[in-house]
Amino acid sequence: MKDEGRNAKRINSVRDLEVYKLAFESAMEIFEISKSRLVL
């Protein structure tokens, strides 16, 4: 797999996947909140 300048890391366990999922969900929530504040 080619790493094109990103910090790509393998998921080695279910715990890694759960942490990644929580981080992604948090990032999306922050994005949605910040997006709605830009409209005001």
Secondary structure as GFF3:
##gff-version 3
##sequence-region A 1 40
A	DSSP	alpha_helix	14	39	.	.	.	ID=ss1
###
